[in-house]
């Protein structure tokens, strides 16, 4: 069975990746010191705060009950790490793609793209016209794994909004992506069909972080 579920506080433990649950985007070191609380506790609190203010901040993809990937989105006011980037948006209400991660050690087969499409579709329900993201170019030094590659972002429909040699900001105009409403679910189903263990079904149906290591998970790669 393949399905997409909202990111809720009780599902934080299902986030995938070497540093999951990662708090890179949700925190900023203060005076050189990180929050002493466990990342899982911090991220759970963050998910609850965003949900109360805006709605569930993302989706988790499952295959036969096991997490295979996730996407996180939130208004800029809930993404404090943006302040460390020179291309951070000035409007705190700007909806940001925080990250999109797939289960390591398995071929992507378009799953990350499908997750981004699902995030864009959800944004449309909030009557949001654009989705933005800070990406990383090869010139980015000590790039954190949670900062998505510009090359990947451009492939999934983002276009340059504010240029920078290392960390440009990109934007997806949701008003022009009319096919998202019809294609997001089908794209996700096709992508998850490549994940081992999935049963085929008809398509009609800047650096610094805190992390907790999960031994059976790793970071995603393009």
Secondary structure, 3 states (H helix, E strand, C coil): CEEEEECCHHHHHHCCCCCCCCCCCCCCCECCECCCCCHHHHHHHHHHHHHHHCCCCEEEEEECCEEEEEEEEEEHHHCHHHHHCCCCCCCCCCEEEEEEEECCCCCCCCHHHHHHHHHHHHHHHCCCCEEEEECECCCCCCCCCCCCEHHHHHHCCCEEEECCCCCCEEEEECCCCCCHHHHHHHHHHHHHCCCCCCCCCCCCCCCCCCCCCCCCCCCCCC
